[in-house]
Amino acid sequence: MQGVAALEFAIAAPVLLIMLTGMVELGYRMFESMQVQNAAEAGALYVARHGWDSAGISAAVVNATGISGLTATPAPSKFCGCPAAGAIAIAACASICSGGAAAGSYVQINASLVHQTILPYAGTALPATLTGSAIVRVN
């Protein structure tokens, strides 16, 4: 009987260890994904407080979390647009929107991070790039 229990443990332990590693990997990837989005939103807060400053926005994004390798790419961009259903329609800065208001000025902030897995898995595309973005109106 003792030999059977040891054999069952020897078969089950690697499977459980692989499952545990997968759960830790998934949790870490979700954590990094949230941190990337938080960094983009930190850039949006910088714009709301200080206005348009590409270098300052990029620095706010990079310094928002303690994760190394976080970048503000693509670079922050400023554009004009009109609010539309669920999005912002790009428009000329001097144009009038459908509601009669002038087109607003917006800044898009992006953040990205190259995610490295804990263990290399066969058949997966490594590394994966995690991205986040935020848009804030500046006037």
N, C-alpha and C positions, 0 to 999 in steps of 0.2 A: 504494500500500500504506500509506503514512503517513497518508493521509486516512481510510482504513478504520479504522485503529487509533484515531485521534482520534474518529471517529464512534462506535465501540464504547465508548470511555471516556466520551464525553458521554452515552450512553444508560445505561451501567452505574453511573456515579458517583452520580447522585441516588438510585437504588434502594439502593445500598450505604450511602449516608449515612442514608437513612430507616431501614434495618435497624439500623444502629449506634445511632441515636437511640432506637429502640425498646428495644434491649438495655440501654442506659444507663438509660432510664426504668424498665424492669422491675427492674434491679438496685437503683436508688435507692429504689424503692417497697418492695422486700423489706428493704432496710436499715432504712428508717423503720419498717416493721412490726415488725421485731425489736427496735428501740429502744423502741417503745411497749410491747411485752410485757415487756421488761427493766425499764421504769419501773414497771409494775404489780407486778412481782416485787420491786423495791426497796421499794415500799410495804409488801409482805408482810414483808420483812425488818425494816422499821421496827416493824411491829406485834409481831413475834416478840421484838424487843429491848426495846421501850418500852411495849407494851400499847396499849390503845385511846386514841387521841388524833387526832380527825378532822383538825384543822388540821396536826398534825405529819405525818400520813400523806400528806395532799395535798401538803405541801411536799416530802416525800421523793420522791413521784412526779414532780413538776414539775422538781425539781433533779437527778434521776437521770441525765439525759443532757444533751448540749449542744444538743439540737434545740429551736428556739424554736416556740412555739405548742402545746406539749404541755400537756394539762390533765388533772386528776384528775376527770373527769366520766363517769358520774354520781358523786356524792360517795361516799366510803367508807361502808359500812353494816355494822351489827352485827346478827347474827341467831343464833337457836338452831336446832340441827338434829341429825339422826341420820345416821351414815354409811350409805349405801346402795350398791348396785352401781354404781360409776362416778360417783356424785354424792352430794350431801348433801340429804337430805329435810328440809325445813323443819318444825320441830316447836315446841311450846310449851317454854319454858325449863325448866320443872319436870317435864316428862314423862320417861317411861322408854322407851328405845329397844327394838327387838325383841330385841336381844342381852342385855338386862337392865341395861345401863349408862344413866346419866342422859344426857339430851341435852346436847351440847356447845355452847359459845359460839364463833361463827365471825365473821370479818370478811372482807367482800368488798371488794377494791380494784380500781378501774377506771382506765384511762388511755385517752385518745383524742387524735388528731392529725388535722387537716385536711390532706390530701396535695394539693399542687399539682403538676401535671405540668410537664415541661420545655417542651413545645410543646403547644398546644391541638390536640386531635384531633377531627375532625368525627365526630359521632354518639356521642360518649362523654359520660357524665354526669360533669361536673366541678364541684367538686372531690370527691374520695372521702374518707371519714372512716375512718381506721385505728383499731382498738380493741384493747385488751388487758385481761385481767382475771386476778386471782389471789385465791384464798381460803385463809385461814390460820386454824387453830384457836387460840384464845387461852387455853383452859384444859383 
